[in-house]
Amino acid sequence: MEPIRGLLPKDGEADFFPQLFTVEESDVYFNDLQHKISWKQEPITIYGRTVMQPRLTAWYGDRDKVYSYSGITMQPHPWTPTLLKIKQRIETVSPVIFNSALLNLYRDQHDSMGWHRDNEKELGINPVIGSVSFGATRTFQFRYYTDKSLKRSLELTHGSFLLMHGTTQHAWEHGLPKRAGAKRVRINITFRVVN
């Protein structure tokens, strides 16, 4: 299936590869990640208030790539063979070599990701984010930072890859809302370059 390029109308670049991984590959990777990743639920600080994240997370990557966001500092677990295979595949269509990855496990329709930008200083001036999805299809939303009425959305499917680059993390927020009826597990890996 051909990639869909130019998802954002201005001030950013996002390209979508609906089936970068075959169904068979995706099934194997999903099962491996669900059972072999060191998942945990951690508290985060939002507007001065501490709450539990509405999903499970894990941080993997090169040994010295520590990452901080929302009051959390994460030390990387070493790459697993499965994560390295996935990383190598996405790097065939990415402009960068990734050195770390934030993994999210959405247990059901109640788990979500609020509006945010991946623009932490460790990610450099124009962060490149490579987002891989396995499992349940969920709706991913973009919202223009200075005009909240300007929005885009797409369905992130089993085996898909979303590449966000250019000025996207400055001009656009993104999120994954709760979804009624989404009772299956979804695993998302956001590959990054931490300086």
Contacts in CASP RR format, 6 or more apart in sequence:
PFRMAT RR
TARGET T0000
AUTHOR 0000-0000-0000
METHOD contacts of the structure
MODEL  1
MEPIRGLLPKDGEADFFPQLFTVEESDVYFNDLQHKISWKQEPITIYGRT
VMQPRLTAWYGDRDKVYSYSGITMQPHPWTPTLLKIKQRIETVSPVIFNS
ALLNLYRDQHDSMGWHRDNEKELGINPVIGSVSFGATRTFQFRYYTDKSL
KRSLELTHGSFLLMHGTTQHAWEHGLPKRAGAKRVRINITFRVVN
1 17 0 8 1.000
1 18 0 8 1.000
1 19 0 8 1.000
3 15 0 8 1.000
3 16 0 8 1.000
3 17 0 8 1.000
3 18 0 8 1.000
3 93 0 8 1.000
4 15 0 8 1.000
4 16 0 8 1.000
4 17 0 8 1.000
4 18 0 8 1.000
5 15 0 8 1.000
5 16 0 8 1.000
6 13 0 8 1.000
6 14 0 8 1.000
6 15 0 8 1.000
7 14 0 8 1.000
7 15 0 8 1.000
7 16 0 8 1.000
7 142 0 8 1.000
7 152 0 8 1.000
7 154 0 8 1.000
8 14 0 8 1.000
8 142 0 8 1.000
8 152 0 8 1.000
8 168 0 8 1.000
8 172 0 8 1.000
9 150 0 8 1.000
9 152 0 8 1.000
10 171 0 8 1.000
11 144 0 8 1.000
11 167 0 8 1.000
11 168 0 8 1.000
11 170 0 8 1.000
11 171 0 8 1.000
11 172 0 8 1.000
12 165 0 8 1.000
12 166 0 8 1.000
12 167 0 8 1.000
12 168 0 8 1.000
12 171 0 8 1.000
12 172 0 8 1.000
13 164 0 8 1.000
13 165 0 8 1.000
13 166 0 8 1.000
13 167 0 8 1.000
13 168 0 8 1.000
14 142 0 8 1.000
14 162 0 8 1.000
14 163 0 8 1.000
14 164 0 8 1.000
14 165 0 8 1.000
14 168 0 8 1.000
15 93 0 8 1.000
15 162 0 8 1.000
15 163 0 8 1.000
15 165 0 8 1.000
16 154 0 8 1.000
16 160 0 8 1.000
16 161 0 8 1.000
16 162 0 8 1.000
16 163 0 8 1.000
17 93 0 8 1.000
17 160 0 8 1.000
17 161 0 8 1.000
17 162 0 8 1.000
17 163 0 8 1.000
18 157 0 8 1.000
18 160 0 8 1.000
19 157 0 8 1.000
19 159 0 8 1.000
19 160 0 8 1.000
20 89 0 8 1.000
20 90 0 8 1.000
20 93 0 8 1.000
20 132 0 8 1.000
20 159 0 8 1.000
20 160 0 8 1.000
20 161 0 8 1.000
21 29 0 8 1.000
21 86 0 8 1.000
21 89 0 8 1.000
21 132 0 8 1.000
21 134 0 8 1.000
21 159 0 8 1.000
21 161 0 8 1.000
22 159 0 8 1.000
23 158 0 8 1.000
23 159 0 8 1.000
25 159 0 8 1.000
26 134 0 8 1.000
26 135 0 8 1.000
26 158 0 8 1.000
26 159 0 8 1.000
29 82 0 8 1.000
29 85 0 8 1.000
29 86 0 8 1.000
29 134 0 8 1.000
30 134 0 8 1.000
30 135 0 8 1.000
30 158 0 8 1.000
30 187 0 8 1.000
32 80 0 8 1.000
32 82 0 8 1.000
33 82 0 8 1.000
33 83 0 8 1.000
33 103 0 8 1.000
33 134 0 8 1.000
33 187 0 8 1.000
33 189 0 8 1.000
34 105 0 8 1.000
34 185 0 8 1.000
34 187 0 8 1.000
36 80 0 8 1.000
36 82 0 8 1.000
37 58 0 8 1.000
37 60 0 8 1.000
37 80 0 8 1.000
37 103 0 8 1.000
37 105 0 8 1.000
38 58 0 8 1.000
38 77 0 8 1.000
39 56 0 8 1.000
39 57 0 8 1.000
39 58 0 8 1.000
39 103 0 8 1.000
39 105 0 8 1.000
40 56 0 8 1.000
40 57 0 8 1.000
40 58 0 8 1.000
41 52 0 8 1.000
41 53 0 8 1.000
41 55 0 8 1.000
41 56 0 8 1.000
41 57 0 8 1.000
42 52 0 8 1.000
42 53 0 8 1.000
42 57 0 8 1.000
42 72 0 8 1.000
43 50 0 8 1.000
43 51 0 8 1.000
43 52 0 8 1.000
43 53 0 8 1.000
43 72 0 8 1.000
44 50 0 8 1.000
44 51 0 8 1.000
44 52 0 8 1.000
44 53 0 8 1.000
44 69 0 8 1.000
44 70 0 8 1.000
44 71 0 8 1.000
44 72 0 8 1.000
45 70 0 8 1.000
45 71 0 8 1.000
46 70 0 8 1.000
54 110 0 8 1.000
54 111 0 8 1.000
54 112 0 8 1.000
54 113 0 8 1.000
55 104 0 8 1.000
55 105 0 8 1.000
55 106 0 8 1.000
55 107 0 8 1.000
55 111 0 8 1.000
55 112 0 8 1.000
55 113 0 8 1.000
56 104 0 8 1.000
56 105 0 8 1.000
56 107 0 8 1.000
57 102 0 8 1.000
57 103 0 8 1.000
57 104 0 8 1.000
57 105 0 8 1.000
58 77 0 8 1.000
58 102 0 8 1.000
58 103 0 8 1.000
58 105 0 8 1.000
59 67 0 8 1.000
59 74 0 8 1.000
59 75 0 8 1.000
59 76 0 8 1.000
59 77 0 8 1.000
59 100 0 8 1.000
59 101 0 8 1.000
59 102 0 8 1.000
59 103 0 8 1.000
60 76 0 8 1.000
60 77 0 8 1.000
60 78 0 8 1.000
60 79 0 8 1.000
60 80 0 8 1.000
60 83 0 8 1.000
60 100 0 8 1.000
60 101 0 8 1.000
60 103 0 8 1.000
61 76 0 8 1.000
61 77 0 8 1.000
61 78 0 8 1.000
61 79 0 8 1.000
61 83 0 8 1.000
61 99 0 8 1.000
61 100 0 8 1.000
61 101 0 8 1.000
62 76 0 8 1.000
62 79 0 8 1.000
62 99 0 8 1.000
62 100 0 8 1.000
63 76 0 8 1.000
63 78 0 8 1.000
65 76 0 8 1.000
65 99 0 8 1.000
65 100 0 8 1.000
65 194 0 8 1.000
66 73 0 8 1.000
66 74 0 8 1.000
66 75 0 8 1.000
66 76 0 8 1.000
66 122 0 8 1.000
66 194 0 8 1.000
67 73 0 8 1.000
67 74 0 8 1.000
67 76 0 8 1.000
67 100 0 8 1.000
67 102 0 8 1.000
67 120 0 8 1.000
67 122 0 8 1.000
67 192 0 8 1.000
67 194 0 8 1.000
68 74 0 8 1.000
68 120 0 8 1.000
68 122 0 8 1.000
69 120 0 8 1.000
74 102 0 8 1.000
76 100 0 8 1.000
79 87 0 8 1.000
83 101 0 8 1.000
83 189 0 8 1.000
86 132 0 8 1.000
86 189 0 8 1.000
87 98 0 8 1.000
87 101 0 8 1.000
87 191 0 8 1.000
90 98 0 8 1.000
90 130 0 8 1.000
90 132 0 8 1.000
90 161 0 8 1.000
90 163 0 8 1.000
90 191 0 8 1.000
91 97 0 8 1.000
91 98 0 8 1.000
93 161 0 8 1.000
93 163 0 8 1.000
94 128 0 8 1.000
94 130 0 8 1.000
94 163 0 8 1.000
94 191 0 8 1.000
95 128 0 8 1.000
95 165 0 8 1.000
96 128 0 8 1.000
96 193 0 8 1.000
97 193 0 8 1.000
98 128 0 8 1.000
98 130 0 8 1.000
98 191 0 8 1.000
98 192 0 8 1.000
98 193 0 8 1.000
99 192 0 8 1.000
99 193 0 8 1.000
99 194 0 8 1.000
100 191 0 8 1.000
100 192 0 8 1.000
100 193 0 8 1.000
100 194 0 8 1.000
101 189 0 8 1.000
101 190 0 8 1.000
101 191 0 8 1.000
101 192 0 8 1.000
102 189 0 8 1.000
102 190 0 8 1.000
102 192 0 8 1.000
103 187 0 8 1.000
103 188 0 8 1.000
103 189 0 8 1.000
103 190 0 8 1.000
104 113 0 8 1.000
104 187 0 8 1.000
104 188 0 8 1.000
104 189 0 8 1.000
104 190 0 8 1.000
105 111 0 8 1.000
105 185 0 8 1.000
105 186 0 8 1.000
105 187 0 8 1.000
106 112 0 8 1.000
106 136 0 8 1.000
106 138 0 8 1.000
106 176 0 8 1.000
106 182 0 8 1.000
106 185 0 8 1.000
106 186 0 8 1.000
106 187 0 8 1.000
106 188 0 8 1.000
107 185 0 8 1.000
108 182 0 8 1.000
108 183 0 8 1.000
108 184 0 8 1.000
108 185 0 8 1.000
109 178 0 8 1.000
109 179 0 8 1.000
109 180 0 8 1.000
109 181 0 8 1.000
109 182 0 8 1.000
109 183 0 8 1.000
110 178 0 8 1.000
111 178 0 8 1.000
112 175 0 8 1.000
112 176 0 8 1.000
112 177 0 8 1.000
112 178 0 8 1.000
113 175 0 8 1.000
113 176 0 8 1.000
114 175 0 8 1.000
114 176 0 8 1.000
114 177 0 8 1.000
115 143 0 8 1.000
115 173 0 8 1.000
115 174 0 8 1.000
115 175 0 8 1.000
116 173 0 8 1.000
116 174 0 8 1.000
116 175 0 8 1.000
117 145 0 8 1.000
117 169 0 8 1.000
117 170 0 8 1.000
117 172 0 8 1.000
117 173 0 8 1.000
117 174 0 8 1.000
118 127 0 8 1.000
118 129 0 8 1.000
118 164 0 8 1.000
118 169 0 8 1.000
118 190 0 8 1.000
118 192 0 8 1.000
119 127 0 8 1.000
119 169 0 8 1.000
119 170 0 8 1.000
122 194 0 8 1.000
122 195 0 8 1.000
123 169 0 8 1.000
123 192 0 8 1.000
123 193 0 8 1.000
123 194 0 8 1.000
123 195 0 8 1.000
124 193 0 8 1.000
124 195 0 8 1.000
126 165 0 8 1.000
126 166 0 8 1.000
126 167 0 8 1.000
126 169 0 8 1.000
126 170 0 8 1.000
127 164 0 8 1.000
127 165 0 8 1.000
127 169 0 8 1.000
127 192 0 8 1.000
127 193 0 8 1.000
128 163 0 8 1.000
128 164 0 8 1.000
128 165 0 8 1.000
128 166 0 8 1.000
128 192 0 8 1.000
128 193 0 8 1.000
129 163 0 8 1.000
129 164 0 8 1.000
129 165 0 8 1.000
129 168 0 8 1.000
129 169 0 8 1.000
129 190 0 8 1.000
129 191 0 8 1.000
129 192 0 8 1.000
130 161 0 8 1.000
130 162 0 8 1.000
130 163 0 8 1.000
130 164 0 8 1.000
130 190 0 8 1.000
130 191 0 8 1.000
130 192 0 8 1.000
131 140 0 8 1.000
131 156 0 8 1.000
131 161 0 8 1.000
131 162 0 8 1.000
131 163 0 8 1.000
131 164 0 8 1.000
131 188 0 8 1.000
131 189 0 8 1.000
131 190 0 8 1.000
131 191 0 8 1.000
132 159 0 8 1.000
132 160 0 8 1.000
132 161 0 8 1.000
132 188 0 8 1.000
132 189 0 8 1.000
132 190 0 8 1.000
132 191 0 8 1.000
133 156 0 8 1.000
133 157 0 8 1.000
133 158 0 8 1.000
133 159 0 8 1.000
133 160 0 8 1.000
133 161 0 8 1.000
133 162 0 8 1.000
133 186 0 8 1.000
133 187 0 8 1.000
133 188 0 8 1.000
134 158 0 8 1.000
134 159 0 8 1.000
134 186 0 8 1.000
134 187 0 8 1.000
134 188 0 8 1.000
135 158 0 8 1.000
135 159 0 8 1.000
135 184 0 8 1.000
135 185 0 8 1.000
135 186 0 8 1.000
135 187 0 8 1.000
136 158 0 8 1.000
136 182 0 8 1.000
136 183 0 8 1.000
136 184 0 8 1.000
136 185 0 8 1.000
136 186 0 8 1.000
137 155 0 8 1.000
137 156 0 8 1.000
137 157 0 8 1.000
137 158 0 8 1.000
137 182 0 8 1.000
137 186 0 8 1.000
138 155 0 8 1.000
138 156 0 8 1.000
138 176 0 8 1.000
138 179 0 8 1.000
138 182 0 8 1.000
138 186 0 8 1.000
139 153 0 8 1.000
139 154 0 8 1.000
139 155 0 8 1.000
139 156 0 8 1.000
139 176 0 8 1.000
139 177 0 8 1.000
139 179 0 8 1.000
140 153 0 8 1.000
140 154 0 8 1.000
140 155 0 8 1.000
140 156 0 8 1.000
140 162 0 8 1.000
140 174 0 8 1.000
140 175 0 8 1.000
140 176 0 8 1.000
141 151 0 8 1.000
141 152 0 8 1.000
141 153 0 8 1.000
141 174 0 8 1.000
141 175 0 8 1.000
141 176 0 8 1.000
141 177 0 8 1.000
142 151 0 8 1.000
142 152 0 8 1.000
142 153 0 8 1.000
142 172 0 8 1.000
142 173 0 8 1.000
142 174 0 8 1.000
143 150 0 8 1.000
143 151 0 8 1.000
143 172 0 8 1.000
143 173 0 8 1.000
143 174 0 8 1.000
143 175 0 8 1.000
144 150 0 8 1.000
144 151 0 8 1.000
144 171 0 8 1.000
144 172 0 8 1.000
144 173 0 8 1.000
145 170 0 8 1.000
145 171 0 8 1.000
145 172 0 8 1.000
145 173 0 8 1.000
146 171 0 8 1.000
154 162 0 8 1.000
156 162 0 8 1.000
156 186 0 8 1.000
156 188 0 8 1.000
164 174 0 8 1.000
176 188 0 8 1.000
END
